[in-house]
Amino acid sequence: MDDDPGAPEHHQTGAERAQAARSDIEAQLRAQRARLEASNEKLTARTGRNLPAAIGIGLGLGGSVLVSLILFKALFMIVAVVLIFFIVFELTTAIRAAGRDVPRVPSVAVGIAIVPASYFFRAEGQWLTLIGGIVVISLWRLALQLGSSRRTGATDLWRDLGSGAFVQIYTTFLGSFLVLLTAQPGGQWWALATLIVVISVDTGAYATGLSFGKHPMAPRISPKKTWEGFAGSVAAAMIAGVLISLFMIHQPWWLGLVMGAVLTLTATMGDLTESLIKRDLGIKDISTWLPGHGGFLDRLDSTLPSAVVAYALYLIFAAH
């Protein structure tokens, strides 16, 4: 009978020990989480982006493109429609926020229409859709002008019309060259090669610039872009170009050097062009839909002019 009072006390002590162990584990997890968050904040401050989110989104986008091009290249039209939809919508929204009246509905519709037109009807479909699309967007804007009780002046109207045409040329037209390239015999491998080289340009510039960048390339347009980063992008692109030429598109090794050098220039030009657009609009990112990247256009700005050059290289060296 004397041992019975001690049994509950012993049971209570065990529960307290379990609670203490649980509290200790939770404290360690909170401390570990705090350290990870602090490290992520330091990395974000240094790189200017949420790097883990950026890597995750980049892998997701790259994976969808890779699967579509390798499995069945017609599936790439779906990926292209989604990407062009978002970049057209983003840019028209940003321009509208800056005071220009660019109709979003017809702008997005033309961006979507040019994908199957380019894939099935090649260059003829691409050009006809672009020209017809600009006409439709311009007429839409004029109809809004005639039906509005608050009409804009002639100068603002011309700026609106010019902005609408610019959106189509910069996003829809340039982006459709990658679709046009994919539609060619064996063109899916050239399209994939183009994307790999452009990614190499961005990665080489980012890694080298972050580690060694001291001399700004265009401080007024893109303060973080450096000549050291540019040198890294050239090296990375040429290495990727040679490997791709030999093992993917089965071309001479020197074409890889040409592709690497030329696409470095176009990718850098595309990046600086978008930076200039954002500076003119007074914004940091085109949108905030992609954590760590900004918007879809922020992610694809290097690809747009590079697609045009890649298509030209295909016509010169691979088309028969």
Secondary structure, DSSP 8 states (H G I E B T S, - for coil): -TTTTHHHHHHHHHHHHHHHHHHHHHHHHHHHHHHHHHHHHHHHHHHSS-HHHHHHHHHHHHHHHHHHHHH-GGGHHHHHHHHHHHHHHHHHHHHHHTT----HHHHHHHHHHHHHHHHHHHHHHHHHHHHHHHHHHHHHHHHHHHH-SS---HHHHHHHHHHHHHHIIIIIIHHHHHHHHHHSTTHHHHHHHHHHHHHHHHHHHHHHHHHH--SEEETTTEEEEEHHHHHHHHHHHHHHHHHHHHHTS---HHHHHHHHHHHHHHHHHHHHHHHHHHHHHT-SSS-SSBTTTBSHHHHHTTHHHHHHHHHHHHHHHT--
